[in-house]
Amino acid sequence: MQYILLLSLITIIIGVLGYFIYKKTHSIAIIVGFLLIYYWTFNGAWLFVMDALSGFKGKDFGFTYYIIEKKMFPLHLDDNYFLAIIYYGIFFISMQLTMLFMFRKKETFPTNKKLPISIITTHLLLISFIAIVLSYLCVHQKFMDAYYTKTSLYYMIRCTPNKFGTLHMLFNLISVFSAYLSLVIYFSAKNVRYFYSKQTSVIYGIMIFLNILVVSLFFIIIGNKHDLMFAGIFCFLFYFSNNVKVEWKKIALIVGIIIFPLMLTDFVRGLPILNYSNMPHEEMEIYTNRKVPTYMNVLLNNEMFYGHFSMYGTLSKHVAINHGKSVLNLAESFIPKMIMPNRDEDVYTYYVNAVKAEPGQGYTIHHATGWYINFGILGLFIGGVFLGFIWSFIFRMNVRLYRIRNKFLLIAFSLAPSLFIAFIPTLIRNGFEAYKPLIVEALLMPAIVVLLAHFDVIAFLKTKFSKK
């Protein structure tokens, strides 16, 4: 009972702080961000506590997190688990208090005269198509290897060495972001805040939907749910952000386009030839004997449990504090591997080795756990304050766009609030080192794509030739 009371108390505090932050910002997007963090932090806690108190009858409802006990560490409702919940609460509440302090009451600022910015839809579609082709070429050999060895394609791409792996992930992000942004801009009305396109005829709508179909099918085949989720959340939030008035029919269509491939990805991952051909017998039984529809994976997926239990594993296994090694790893990550091939291990690797997790599988570490492993209890406060500061800074820059004159920065901070929230599921399931992909992949790369889509090459060439 004390676990339920503790979770209820933390939830109430988070809800009250969220309400006061909303009163200051009137931003639904920030509340969505809080819900995403809460899901990846405390949803697993509620489910585990209820399951444990019921005598672990969750198997009848489709729970499969029990495999964690075989691969990582035993799970118990004990003092360490109680402490883990408190630590997560400290992190979350520290973040909210920072945001509450940094946000002022909603202010009205003049609009930037450079807004809205014209985007060429065909450029976005071309970028998306080229990126998806390059992404496939990066993993073409993995397709062949998976076919001939009858091994999981998802496992082959995610867990086997590939010198083009980083490029593959980058092209994936570019392709799905460009595809979904083209949809948002096409659905946007004439009265927009940030971006619009003059290419609004039906033929462009058909091209956009076909491109999204191709991109989604590729992501479904390779089992890439993370980038689909990132682009989907961004697409949903940015539609509200970009439009002064929204149309609920379009929102319903956007939600359908986002959810369907996510659900289908879980289904395809569940096909034996694509994912479980080489899975151990006991793990195969867990997945094949599930009594719930596959779409429930969105709510009951093990990644949520792996991340949530990372704090408990750190405490129960007495993982030693590594005194800020993640800071070194983050700094070293900006140096090319050909210059610095040997780097300090990241906090995820440190954690997995420390709890003696079974090798050969990917796990997840919660962001708060990463801060705790680096700096102890003080790290929970530092991590929460740091995350709250970054989030608040991005939001405040967005509402002060009138000050920005550089077009690239104008594009970047127009996109940034939606991109940041869309990246939260990735950020919260990684350590301190995740701030590099946040900056480079989630914020800078999309801004570069939009800048390229804005640049009218034909008009530029005509101007050049006319001058001659």
Buried (B, 14 or more C-beta within 10 A) or exposed (E): EEBEEBBEEBBEBBEEBBEEBBEBBEBEBBBBBBBBBBBBBBBBBBBBBBBBEEEEEBBEBBBBBBBBEEBBBEBEBEEBBBBBBBBBBBBBBBBBBBBBEBBEEEEEEEEBEBBBBEBBBEBBBBBBBBBBBBBBEBBEEBBEBBEEEEBBBBBBBBEEEBEBBEBBBBBBBBBBBBBBBBBBBBBBEEEBBBBBBEBBEEEBBEBBBEBBEBBBBBBBBBBBBBBBBBBBBBBBBBBBBBBEEBEEEBBEBBBEBBBEBBBBBBBBBBEBEBBBBEBBEEBBEBBEEBEEEBBBBBEBBBBBBBBBBBBBBBBBBEBEBBEBBBBBBBEBBEEEEEEEEEEBBBBBEBBBEBBEBEEEBEBBBBBBBBBBBBBEEEBBBBBBBBBBBBBBEBBBBBBEBBEBEEEBBBBBBBBBBBBBBBBBBBBBBBBBBBBBBBEEBBBBBBBBBBBBBBEEEEEEEEEEEEEE
